[in-house]
Amino acid sequence: MTGYLTTHVLDTARGMPAAGITILLYRVSGDAREKIAESVTNADGRTDAPILAAGQFRTGTYELVFQTGDYLRATGHAEGDTLFLDEVPIRFGMSDPDAHYHVPLLLSPFGYSTYRGS
């Protein structure tokens, strides 16, 4: 088995999955980052496939950028052009080439948390 990366978004203010959030994945090397994937959360707050499949997986530093602004506006949690959490970047490392890395986002209009899930 080779490693892969999954994610999902839970709206903790509403107590439900967050559908329709665009997620960008970057590979980071020093000060440079390269976009390698883009996906949108489904009704379960997950992407339909791993955001980084086993065939594309390599160890290193990555950044997930959750574009949360449109979702927060659509759900009535935020208004206007300047939002507190318009985008949420999470930079993390993956060092085990055979592991499943799961990096979820727990989102509310004025805060978020993450962890390494399973």
DSSP file with accessible surface (Angstrom, degrees, kcal/mol):
  #  RESIDUE AA STRUCTURE BP1 BP2  ACC     N-H-->O    O-->H-N    N-H-->O    O-->H-N    TCO  KAPPA ALPHA  PHI   PSI    X-CA   Y-CA   Z-CA
    1    1 A M              0   0  165      0, 0.0     2,-0.3     0, 0.0     0, 0.0   0.000 360.0 360.0 360.0 142.8    0.0    0.0    0.0
    2    2 A T        -     0   0   75      1,-0.1    96,-0.3    96,-0.0    52,-0.1  -0.824 360.0 -92.1-115.2 160.9    1.2    3.5   -0.7
    3    3 A G        +     0   0    0     94,-3.0    54,-0.3    -2,-0.3     2,-0.3  -0.104  40.7 174.9 -69.1 164.8    0.2    6.7    1.1
    4    4 A Y  E     -a  100   0A  62     95,-1.5    97,-2.8    52,-0.1     2,-0.4  -0.964  22.7-123.2-160.9 168.9   -2.6    9.1    0.2
    5    5 A L  E     +aB 101  52A   0     47,-2.5    47,-1.7    -2,-0.3    46,-1.0  -0.977  24.8 172.5-127.8 130.9   -4.3   12.3    1.5
    6    6 A T  E     +a  102   0A  25     95,-2.5    97,-2.4    -2,-0.4     2,-0.3  -0.883   3.4 177.9-128.2 165.2   -8.0   12.9    2.3
    7    7 A T        -     0   0    1     -2,-0.3    40,-0.8    95,-0.2     2,-0.3  -0.960   6.5-173.9-154.0 165.3   -9.8   15.8    4.0
    8    8 A H  B     -D   46   0B  12     95,-0.4    97,-2.6    -2,-0.3     2,-0.4  -0.966  18.1-131.6-158.5 165.6  -13.3   16.9    4.9
    9    9 A V  E     -e  105   0C   0     36,-2.4     9,-2.4    -2,-0.3     2,-0.5  -0.986  14.1-168.7-126.5 127.6  -15.0   20.0    6.4
   10   10 A L  E     -eF 106  17C  57     95,-2.6    97,-3.2    -2,-0.4     2,-1.0  -0.961  19.0-139.5-114.3 131.2  -17.4   20.1    9.2
   11   11 A D  E  >> -eF 107  16C   1      5,-3.1     5,-1.7    -2,-0.5     4,-1.4  -0.786  18.4-174.4 -87.8 101.3  -19.4   23.3   10.0
   12   12 A T  T  45S+     0   0   81     95,-2.5    96,-0.2    -2,-1.0    -1,-0.2   0.750  79.7  59.5 -74.1 -21.2  -19.3   23.3   13.8
   13   13 A A  T  45S+     0   0   55     94,-0.8    -1,-0.2     1,-0.2    95,-0.1   0.856 118.5  29.6 -72.8 -32.9  -21.7   26.3   14.0
   14   14 A R  T  45S-     0   0  114     -3,-0.3    -2,-0.2     2,-0.2    -1,-0.2   0.520 104.5-126.4-101.2 -12.8  -24.4   24.4   12.2
   15   15 A G  T  <5S+     0   0   68     -4,-1.4    -3,-0.2     1,-0.2    -2,-0.0   0.880  74.1  91.9  69.4  40.3  -23.5   20.9   13.4
   16   16 A M  E   <S-F   11   0C  80     -5,-1.7    -5,-3.1    29,-0.0    -1,-0.2  -0.971  83.5 -75.0-156.0 165.1  -23.3   19.5    9.9
   17   17 A P  E     -F   10   0C  42      0, 0.0     2,-0.7     0, 0.0    -7,-0.3  -0.306  45.1-123.9 -62.0 152.2  -20.9   18.8    7.0
   18   18 A A        -     0   0    0     -9,-2.4     3,-0.5    26,-0.2     2,-0.3  -0.877  29.8-165.7-104.0 106.3  -19.9   21.8    4.8
   19   19 A A        +     0   0   45     -2,-0.7    23,-0.2     1,-0.2    24,-0.1  -0.654  61.9  28.4 -91.5 147.1  -20.8   21.2    1.2
   20   20 A G  S    S+     0   0   50     21,-2.3     2,-0.5    -2,-0.3    -1,-0.2   0.606  73.8 142.6  86.8  15.0  -19.5   23.2   -1.7
   21   21 A I        -     0   0    1     -3,-0.5    20,-2.1    21,-0.2     2,-0.3  -0.774  46.2-134.9 -91.8 125.7  -16.2   24.4   -0.4
   22   22 A T  E     -HI  40  67D  34     45,-0.6    45,-2.8    -2,-0.5     2,-0.4  -0.621  20.8-163.2 -76.7 135.2  -13.4   24.6   -2.9
   23   23 A I  E     -HI  39  66D   0     16,-3.3    16,-2.4    -2,-0.3     2,-0.4  -0.989   3.9-163.0-124.8 127.9  -10.1   23.1   -1.6
   24   24 A L  E     -HI  38  65D  12     41,-2.5    41,-2.8    -2,-0.4     2,-0.5  -0.890   5.4-154.8-108.0 140.5   -6.7   23.7   -3.2
   25   25 A L  E     -HI  37  64D   0     12,-2.7    11,-3.0    -2,-0.4    12,-1.5  -0.973  11.9-173.7-118.6 128.7   -3.7   21.5   -2.5
   26   26 A Y  E     -HI  35  63D  33     37,-2.7    37,-2.3    -2,-0.5     2,-0.5  -0.937  21.5-139.0-118.4 143.6   -0.1   22.8   -2.9
   27   27 A R  E     -HI  34  62D  35      7,-2.7     7,-2.6    -2,-0.4     2,-0.4  -0.878  28.6-148.5 -94.5 131.1    3.2   21.0   -2.7
   28   28 A V  E     +HI  33  61D  15     33,-2.9    33,-0.7    -2,-0.5     2,-0.4  -0.876  23.8 172.1-110.2 133.4    5.6   23.3   -0.8
   29   29 A S  E >   -H   32   0D  95      3,-2.9     3,-2.1    -2,-0.4     2,-0.2  -0.900  66.7 -53.8-139.1 105.5    9.4   23.5   -1.4
   30   30 A G  T 3  S-     0   0   63     -2,-0.4    -1,-0.0     1,-0.3     0, 0.0  -0.441 121.4 -19.2  63.6-125.7   11.1   26.3    0.5
   31   31 A D  T 3  S+     0   0  180     -2,-0.2     2,-0.3    -3,-0.1    -1,-0.3   0.493 124.1  87.5 -90.3  -3.9    9.4   29.6   -0.4
   32   32 A A  E <   -H   29   0D  63     -3,-2.1    -3,-2.9     2,-0.0     2,-0.4  -0.685  53.9-171.9 -98.5 147.9    7.8   28.1   -3.5
   33   33 A R  E     -H   28   0D 118     -2,-0.3     2,-0.5    -5,-0.2    -5,-0.2  -0.998   7.4-157.1-138.1 142.9    4.5   26.3   -3.7
   34   34 A E  E     -H   27   0D 117     -7,-2.6    -7,-2.7    -2,-0.4     2,-0.4  -0.974  20.1-127.9-121.5 125.1    3.0   24.4   -6.7
   35   35 A K  E     +H   26   0D 101     -2,-0.5    -9,-0.3    -9,-0.2     3,-0.1  -0.568  35.6 164.7 -72.1 125.9   -0.8   23.8   -7.0
   36   36 A I  E     +     0   0D  41    -11,-3.0     2,-0.3    -2,-0.4   -10,-0.2   0.522  57.1  17.4-120.9 -11.1   -1.2   20.1   -7.6
   37   37 A A  E     -H   25   0D  19    -12,-1.5   -12,-2.7    15,-0.1     2,-0.3  -0.992  49.1-169.5-159.0 155.4   -5.0   19.5   -7.0
   38   38 A E  E     +H   24   0D 110     -2,-0.3     2,-0.3   -14,-0.2   -14,-0.2  -0.983  18.8 159.1-146.3 138.0   -8.3   21.2   -6.6
   39   39 A S  E     -H   23   0D  34    -16,-2.4   -16,-3.3    -2,-0.3     2,-0.4  -0.941  28.9-131.2-150.8 170.7  -11.6   19.7   -5.4
   40   40 A V  E     -H   22   0D  69     -2,-0.3     8,-0.4   -18,-0.2   -18,-0.2  -0.989  30.0-111.3-130.4 138.9  -15.0   20.7   -3.9
   41   41 A T        -     0   0    5    -20,-2.1   -21,-2.3    -2,-0.4     6,-0.2  -0.403  31.0-143.9 -70.8 143.6  -16.6   19.2   -0.9
   42   42 A N    >   -     0   0   47      4,-3.4     3,-2.5   -23,-0.2   -21,-0.2  -0.161  43.0 -72.1 -91.8-168.7  -19.7   17.1   -1.5
   43   43 A A  T 3  S+     0   0   89      1,-0.3   -24,-0.2     2,-0.1    -2,-0.1   0.736 134.5  54.1 -61.9 -22.1  -22.9   16.8    0.7
   44   44 A D  T 3  S-     0   0   88      2,-0.2    -1,-0.3   -26,-0.1   -26,-0.2   0.335 118.6-111.4 -91.6   4.3  -20.9   14.8    3.3
   45   45 A G  S <  S+     0   0    0     -3,-2.5   -36,-2.4     1,-0.3     2,-0.2   0.589  85.6 107.3  77.0   9.6  -18.3   17.6    3.5
   46   46 A R  B    S-D    8   0B 100    -38,-0.2    -4,-3.4    -6,-0.1    -1,-0.3  -0.711  75.8-105.7-112.8 166.6  -15.7   15.3    1.8
   47   47 A T        -     0   0   15    -40,-0.8    -6,-0.1    -2,-0.2   -40,-0.1  -0.632  30.6-120.3 -87.2 153.1  -14.1   15.2   -1.6
   48   48 A D  S    S+     0   0  137     -8,-0.4    -1,-0.1    -2,-0.2    -7,-0.1   0.757  96.0  15.4 -67.0 -24.4  -15.4   12.5   -3.9
   49   49 A A  S    S-     0   0   61      4,-0.0    -2,-0.1     1,-0.0     4,-0.0  -0.911 107.4 -68.8-138.6 164.2  -11.9   11.0   -4.2
   50   50 A P        -     0   0   55      0, 0.0     3,-0.3     0, 0.0   -44,-0.2  -0.295  40.3-133.2 -52.8 140.1   -8.7   11.4   -2.2
   51   51 A I  S    S+     0   0    7    -46,-1.0     2,-0.4     1,-0.3   -45,-0.2   0.790 103.3  28.2 -70.4 -22.9   -7.3   14.9   -2.8
   52   52 A L  B    S-B    5   0A   2    -47,-1.7   -47,-2.5   -15,-0.1    -1,-0.3  -0.915  91.3-149.2-136.3 106.5   -4.0   13.3   -3.3
   53   53 A A    >>  -     0   0   38     -2,-0.4     3,-1.5    -3,-0.3     4,-1.0  -0.265  28.2-103.5 -74.8 163.9   -4.3    9.8   -4.6
   54   54 A A  G >4 S+     0   0   41      1,-0.3     3,-0.7     2,-0.2   -51,-0.1   0.870 119.9  56.8 -55.4 -39.2   -1.8    7.0   -3.9
   55   55 A G  G 34 S+     0   0   83      1,-0.2    -1,-0.3   -53,-0.1   -51,-0.1   0.724 113.5  39.5 -68.3 -20.1   -0.2    7.3   -7.4
   56   56 A Q  G <4 S+     0   0  106     -3,-1.5    -1,-0.2   -53,-0.1    -2,-0.2   0.495  90.8 118.8-102.8  -7.6    0.6   11.0   -6.8
   57   57 A F    <<  +     0   0   26     -4,-1.0     2,-0.3    -3,-0.7   -54,-0.1  -0.362  28.4 156.2 -70.6 134.1    1.7   10.7   -3.2
   58   58 A R        -     0   0  142     -2,-0.1    36,-0.1    38,-0.0    38,-0.1  -0.970  43.8-100.7-147.7 153.1    5.1   11.7   -2.1
   59   59 A T  S    S+     0   0   69     -2,-0.3     2,-0.3    36,-0.1    36,-0.2  -0.267  70.7  83.7 -67.4 158.4    6.5   12.7    1.3
   60   60 A G  E    S- J   0  94D  32     34,-2.5    34,-2.9     2,-0.0     2,-0.4  -0.934  78.8 -40.0 144.9-166.1    7.1   16.4    1.9
   61   61 A T  E     +IJ  28  93D  61    -33,-0.7   -33,-2.9    -2,-0.3     2,-0.3  -0.826  54.6 176.6-101.4 136.4    5.4   19.6    2.9
   62   62 A Y  E     -IJ  27  92D   0     30,-3.1    30,-2.5    -2,-0.4     2,-0.4  -0.874  18.9-148.9-133.8 164.1    1.9   20.5    1.7
   63   63 A E  E     -IJ  26  91D  19    -37,-2.3   -37,-2.7    -2,-0.3     2,-0.5  -0.981   3.3-160.0-139.6 124.2   -0.7   23.2    2.1
   64   64 A L  E     -IJ  25  90D   0     26,-2.5    26,-2.9    -2,-0.4     2,-0.6  -0.888   9.5-162.3 -95.1 132.4   -4.4   22.8    1.9
   65   65 A V  E     -IJ  24  89D   6    -41,-2.8   -41,-2.5    -2,-0.5     2,-0.6  -0.965   2.1-159.8-119.2 112.9   -6.3   26.0    1.3
   66   66 A F  E     -IJ  23  88D   0     22,-2.8    22,-2.5    -2,-0.6     2,-1.4  -0.836   9.9-147.8 -92.6 117.7  -10.0   25.9    2.1
   67   67 A Q  E     +I   22   0D  66    -45,-2.8   -45,-0.6    -2,-0.6     4,-0.4  -0.674  33.6 160.5 -88.7  89.1  -11.8   28.7    0.3
   68   68 A T     >  +     0   0    0     -2,-1.4     4,-2.6    18,-0.5     5,-0.2   0.602  43.2  88.6 -90.6 -15.2  -14.5   29.2    3.0
   69   69 A G  H  > S+     0   0    1     17,-2.3     4,-2.4     1,-0.2     5,-0.2   0.906  89.3  45.3 -55.8 -51.7  -15.8   32.7    2.2
   70   70 A D  H  > S+     0   0  124     16,-0.2     4,-2.6     1,-0.2    -1,-0.2   0.894 113.9  51.2 -61.7 -39.1  -18.5   31.8   -0.3
   71   71 A Y  H  > S+     0   0   18     -4,-0.4     4,-1.9     2,-0.2     6,-0.3   0.940 109.9  48.6 -63.1 -46.3  -19.7   29.0    2.0
   72   72 A L  H  <>S+     0   0    2     -4,-2.6     5,-2.1     1,-0.2     6,-1.2   0.895 113.8  47.1 -64.1 -37.4  -19.9   31.3    5.0
   73   73 A R  H ><5S+     0   0   77     -4,-2.4     3,-1.5    -5,-0.2    -1,-0.2   0.938 111.0  51.4 -66.7 -45.4  -21.9   33.9    3.0
   74   74 A A  H 3<5S+     0   0   89     -4,-2.6    -2,-0.2     1,-0.3    -1,-0.2   0.806 110.4  48.9 -64.1 -29.6  -24.3   31.3    1.6
   75   75 A T  T 3<5S-     0   0   37     -4,-1.9    -1,-0.3    -5,-0.2    -2,-0.2   0.397 116.7-112.1 -92.1   3.3  -25.1   29.9    5.0
   76   76 A G  T < 5S+     0   0   59     -3,-1.5    -3,-0.2     2,-0.2    -2,-0.1   0.599  86.8 116.4  79.9  11.9  -25.7   33.4    6.5
   77   77 A H  S   <S+     0   0   51     -5,-2.1     2,-0.3    -6,-0.3    -4,-0.2   0.617  77.5  23.1 -85.7 -14.7  -22.7   33.2    8.7
   78   78 A A        -     0   0   21     -6,-1.2     2,-0.3    -5,-0.1    -2,-0.2  -0.996  60.5-169.5-152.3 152.2  -20.9   36.2    7.1
   79   79 A E        +     0   0  172     -2,-0.3     3,-0.1     3,-0.2     2,-0.0  -0.950  44.9  29.8-138.6 158.6  -21.6   39.2    5.0
   80   80 A G  S    S-     0   0   47     -2,-0.3     3,-0.1     1,-0.2    -7,-0.0  -0.202  89.0 -68.1  90.5-178.6  -19.6   41.8    3.1
   81   81 A D  S    S+     0   0  153      1,-0.2     2,-0.7    -2,-0.0    -1,-0.2   0.775 114.3  60.6 -85.2 -30.0  -16.4   41.8    1.2
   82   82 A T        -     0   0  135     -3,-0.1     2,-0.3     3,-0.0    -1,-0.2  -0.884  68.3-178.4-108.4 108.9  -14.0   41.4    4.1
   83   83 A L    >   -     0   0   23     -2,-0.7     3,-0.6     1,-0.1     4,-0.1  -0.750  34.3-131.0-103.5 153.2  -14.5   38.2    6.1
   84   84 A F  T 3  S+     0   0  142     -2,-0.3     2,-0.3     1,-0.3     3,-0.2   0.925 108.2  23.5 -65.3 -42.3  -12.7   37.0    9.1
   85   85 A L  T 3   +     0   0   17     24,-0.3    -1,-0.3     1,-0.1   -13,-0.2  -0.639  69.7 145.3-126.4  75.3  -12.1   33.6    7.5
   86   86 A D  S <  S+     0   0   74     -3,-0.6   -17,-2.3    -2,-0.3   -18,-0.5   0.875  80.9  11.9 -76.3 -38.4  -12.3   34.0    3.7
   87   87 A E        -     0   0  100    -20,-0.2    -1,-0.3   -19,-0.2   -20,-0.2  -0.995  66.6-155.2-137.4 144.1   -9.6   31.3    3.2
   88   88 A V  E     -J   66   0D   0    -22,-2.5   -22,-2.8    -2,-0.3     2,-0.4  -0.947  12.1-165.5-121.7 108.6   -8.1   28.9    5.7
   89   89 A P  E     -J   65   0D  64      0, 0.0     2,-0.5     0, 0.0   -24,-0.2  -0.771   3.7-171.7 -93.1 137.9   -4.6   27.6    4.9
   90   90 A I  E     -J   64   0D  16    -26,-2.9   -26,-2.5    -2,-0.4     2,-0.4  -0.963   3.9-165.5-128.9 114.1   -3.2   24.5    6.7
   91   91 A R  E     +J   63   0D 132     -2,-0.5     2,-0.3   -28,-0.2   -28,-0.2  -0.856  22.4 153.4-100.9 133.8    0.5   23.7    6.1
   92   92 A F  E     -J   62   0D  34    -30,-2.5   -30,-3.1    -2,-0.4     2,-0.4  -0.957  35.0-119.8-153.7 164.8    1.6   20.2    7.2
   93   93 A G  E     -J   61   0D  50     -2,-0.3     2,-0.5   -32,-0.2   -32,-0.2  -0.874   8.9-158.4-115.1 147.6    4.2   17.6    6.5
   94   94 A M  E     +J   60   0D   4    -34,-2.9   -34,-2.5    -2,-0.4     7,-0.0  -0.981  20.8 162.3-123.6 115.4    3.8   14.0    5.4
   95   95 A S        +     0   0  104     -2,-0.5   -36,-0.1   -36,-0.2    -1,-0.1   0.574  52.2  78.7-111.5 -14.2    6.8   11.8    6.2
   96   96 A D    >   -     0   0   74      1,-0.1     3,-1.6   -38,-0.1    -1,-0.1  -0.866  60.2-160.0-102.1 112.0    5.5    8.2    6.0
   97   97 A P  T 3  S+     0   0   69      0, 0.0   -94,-3.0     0, 0.0    -1,-0.1   0.648  91.5  46.3 -67.8 -11.4    5.3    7.1    2.3
   98   98 A D  T 3  S+     0   0   96    -96,-0.3     2,-0.2   -95,-0.1   -44,-0.0   0.344  93.2 104.4-108.9   5.4    2.8    4.3    3.2
   99   99 A A    <   -     0   0   12     -3,-1.6   -95,-1.5   -96,-0.1     2,-0.6  -0.524  66.5-129.0 -94.2 155.0    0.4    6.2    5.5
  100  100 A H  E     -a    4   0A  50    -97,-0.3     2,-0.5    -2,-0.2   -95,-0.2  -0.902  26.7-160.3 -93.4 118.9   -3.1    7.6    5.0
  101  101 A Y  E     -a    5   0A  11    -97,-2.8   -95,-2.5    -2,-0.6     2,-0.5  -0.904   8.4-173.7-102.5 128.2   -3.1   11.2    6.0
  102  102 A H  E     -aC   6 117A   8     15,-0.6    15,-3.3    -2,-0.5   -95,-0.2  -0.988   3.8-178.8-124.5 118.7   -6.4   12.7    6.8
  103  103 A V        -     0   0   10    -97,-2.4   -95,-0.4    -2,-0.5    13,-0.2  -0.841  11.4-175.6-121.9  90.6   -6.5   16.5    7.5
  104  104 A P        -     0   0    0      0, 0.0    11,-0.6     0, 0.0     2,-0.5  -0.445  17.1-138.8 -84.9 161.8  -10.0   17.7    8.4
  105  105 A L  E     -eG   9 114C   0    -97,-2.6   -95,-2.6     9,-0.1     2,-0.7  -0.989   4.9-160.0-120.4 124.2  -11.2   21.2    9.0
  106  106 A L  E     -eG  10 113C  40      7,-2.8     7,-1.7    -2,-0.5     2,-0.4  -0.939  28.1-166.8-100.6 114.1  -13.6   22.1   11.8
  107  107 A L  E     +eG  11 112C   0    -97,-3.2   -95,-2.5    -2,-0.7   -94,-0.8  -0.839  25.5 160.4-115.9 138.1  -15.1   25.4   10.7
  108  108 A S  E >   - G   0 111C  32      3,-2.2     3,-1.0    -2,-0.4   -36,-0.1  -0.900  55.0 -96.5-137.2 170.3  -17.1   28.2   12.3
  109  109 A P  T 3  S+     0   0   19      0, 0.0   -24,-0.3     0, 0.0   -25,-0.2   0.790 121.0  25.8 -61.6 -25.9  -17.4   31.8   11.2
  110  110 A F  T 3  S+     0   0  152      1,-0.1     2,-0.3   -26,-0.1    -3,-0.0   0.194 125.9  21.1-126.3  17.4  -14.8   33.1   13.6
  111  111 A G  E <   -G  108   0C  26     -3,-1.0    -3,-2.2   -26,-0.1     2,-0.3  -0.981  52.1-169.7-172.1 164.3  -12.5   30.1   14.3
  112  112 A Y  E     -G  107   0C 108     -2,-0.3     2,-0.3    -5,-0.2    -5,-0.2  -0.980   3.0-164.4-155.2 162.4  -11.3   26.7   13.0
  113  113 A S  E     -G  106   0C  59     -7,-1.7    -7,-2.8    -2,-0.3     2,-0.3  -0.970   4.9-172.3-145.5 163.8   -9.3   23.7   14.1
  114  114 A T  E     +G  105   0C  55     -2,-0.3     2,-0.3    -9,-0.2    -9,-0.1  -0.922   4.3 175.7-148.0 169.3   -7.7   20.8   12.5
  115  115 A Y        -     0   0  112    -11,-0.6     2,-0.9    -2,-0.3    -2,-0.0  -0.963  44.4 -87.2-163.9 168.5   -5.9   17.6   13.5
  116  116 A R        -     0   0  144     -2,-0.3   -13,-0.2   -13,-0.2     2,-0.0  -0.806  55.5-173.9 -88.8 110.9   -4.4   14.5   11.9
  117  117 A G  B      C  102   0A  14    -15,-3.3   -15,-0.6    -2,-0.9    -1,-0.0  -0.096 360.0 360.0 -90.8-165.9   -7.3   12.2   11.6
  118  118 A S              0   0  130    -17,-0.1    -1,-0.1    -2,-0.0   -17,-0.1  -0.794 360.0 360.0-127.3 360.0   -7.6    8.6   10.5
